Amino acid sequence: MKKKKIGFELLIFDDASELSQNEQKLLRHAAAARQDAYAPYSKFKVGAAVLLENGEVVIGNNQENASYPSGLCAERVAIFHAGAKYPGMPVKAIAISASSSKEADGEPAAPCGNCRQSIIEYEQKQKSPISLLLSSETGPIYKCNSTADILPLAFNSSFLGDS
C-alpha cells in the first residue's frame, strides 16, 4: 500500500486592504456582480469576476430557475462568458463574492463541484493555474493559487482515451 497526502496552501486575509490593488479591484467587480444575481428561490447571491491575461474583467452572477437544474452558478456564467467573448485568452484569476439572507458565519463560500470542474478545464487547457479569491460580505478573504488545489483529483481528457 502506498500513501500520498493531498493538501494545499490557503491564504486567509482579514481585510481586502491586505491584497494587491488588482485583487481588490477584482473583488469589487465580483461584489457588484453579486448585487444583480437572480436568486429568488435560494436567496443565496453569488457574483464572480474573471481576470484575463489581457487585463479584461468578465463578470457573471448566479441565475436561478424554478426548475432548479436549469439555473447556473456565477462562476460558470463568468468563465463561459470569458471563453466565448475572448477565446484562447488565458484566465489569470477568479474572484467570487457570496451572500445569503440566512444567518451566516461570514466565511466565504467555495465553488461547487461543477464549477471547480469547469474552471479546472480552463487551467488544463491553458497549462497555467487560475488563482481564486473567495469573499463574503463580512468575513475573511480566502486565496488559493490554483483551482487544482481545491480539486486535486480532477477528471480530465486523459480519462476519455484517444480521440
Long-range contacts (C-beta under 8 A, 24 or more apart in sequence): 6-152, 6-153, 8-144, 8-145, 8-146, 8-149, 8-150, 8-152, 9-144, 9-145, 9-149, 10-142, 10-143, 10-144, 10-149, 11-142, 11-143, 11-144, 12-140, 12-141, 12-142, 12-143, 13-140, 13-141, 13-142, 13-143, 14-140, 14-141, 15-141, 16-135, 16-141, 18-141, 19-133, 19-141, 19-143, 22-51, 23-93, 23-95, 23-133, 23-143, 25-57, 26-51, 26-57, 26-93, 26-95, 26-133, 27-95, 27-97, 27-133, 27-135, 27-141, 29-57, 29-59, 29-95, 30-59, 30-95, 30-96, 30-97, 30-133, 30-135, 31-97, 31-135, 32-59, 33-59, 33-60, 33-61, 33-74, 33-78, 33-97, 34-61, 34-74, 34-97, 34-98, 34-99, 36-61, 37-61, 37-62, 37-63, 37-74, 38-62, 38-63, 38-64, 39-64, 40-64, 41-66, 41-68, 42-100, 43-100, 43-101, 43-102, 44-98, 44-99, 44-100, 44-101, 44-102, 45-98, 45-99, 45-100, 46-73, 46-74, 46-75, 46-96, 46-97, 46-98, 46-99, 46-109, 47-74, 47-96, 47-97, 47-98, 48-74, 48-75, 48-77, 48-78, 48-79, 48-94, 48-95, 48-96, 48-97, 49-78, 49-94, 49-95, 50-78, 50-79, 50-81, 50-82, 50-91, 50-93, 50-94, 51-91, 51-92, 51-93, 51-94, 51-95, 52-82, 52-86, 52-89, 52-90, 52-91, 52-92, 53-89, 53-90, 53-91, 53-92, 54-86, 54-89, 56-82, 56-86, 56-89, 58-82, 58-85, 58-86, 73-111, 73-112, 73-114, 73-115, 75-111, 75-115, 75-118, 75-119, 76-114, 76-115, 76-118, 79-118, 79-119, 79-122, 80-118, 83-122, 90-126, 90-128, 91-122, 91-123, 91-126, 91-130, 92-130, 92-131, 93-130, 93-131, 93-132, 93-133, 94-119, 94-130, 94-131, 94-132, 94-133, 94-147, 95-132, 95-133, 95-134, 95-135, 96-132, 96-133, 96-134, 96-135, 97-135, 97-136, 97-137, 98-134, 98-135, 98-136, 99-136, 99-137, 104-136, 105-139, 106-136, 106-137, 106-138, 106-139, 106-140, 107-136, 107-139, 107-140, 108-134, 108-135, 108-136, 108-139, 108-140, 108-141, 108-142, 109-134, 109-136, 110-134, 110-142, 110-150, 111-147, 111-150, 113-151, 116-147, 116-150, 116-151, 116-154, 117-151, 117-154, 117-155, 119-147, 120-147, 120-148, 120-151, 120-154, 120-156, 121-156, 123-147, 123-148, 124-154, 124-156, 124-157
